[in-house]
Amino acid sequence: MARGKFLRLFIGNMASGKTRHLLTEIDTLRRYGNKRIAVFKPRTDTRSGASCIKSRKGDEDAAEDISATSPSEMFAILRAKEAAAGCRYEVIAFDEVQFFPRDSGFFQIVKHLLDHGYDVLASGLAFDFRGEPFGSTPDLTVLAEDRCMWLTAYCTKCGARAPFPQRIIDGEPAPYDSPQILVGGDETYEPRCEEHFVLPGRPLTGH
Ligand SMILES: [Zn+2]
């Protein structure tokens, strides 16, 4: 069995082109590398609707929804796909990996895939709305090594580099103590730089 496979991670803020880069990589590997690729995404991502991933530019690809808290269910789906195809898949892709919590076992799943000869592609938000590391994304950086591509977003207020997603609820910056993930909420997000990132009630700074 082939070993020493690699993880390529697209990491950054919202609106930085993470999913677009993931889709480009999938398309290139499939079209020119003749690779069989299984694409998965956590079920909590409602932006794209069911069973596809979609960039802001409009590119999309079919994806299997899996539980964010029990991502190991991807193995059964993968086995079924391989049985139907009569051969192994070569590449496994995951979008929005920040929605897999650190205690979901996602890190070990990716490690297992790599150890068993699969290449893995992933994209994920680096920081949550609090400006803190988000879910499994940071954990994957240690597996991706130098195949970790940081994508830059730009501040909606000033055009500077914008590492943070600003959460806005009813036109106001969301406070630090609102939940990390809001499902079906009325919040919006926009990329902000260090200066224009506003977080009422943030510990240590208090502004
Ligand atoms: Zn700014």
Residues whose N, C-alpha, C, O or C-beta is under 5 A from the ligand:
A	BS01	ZN	C155 K157 C158 G159 A160 C193 H196
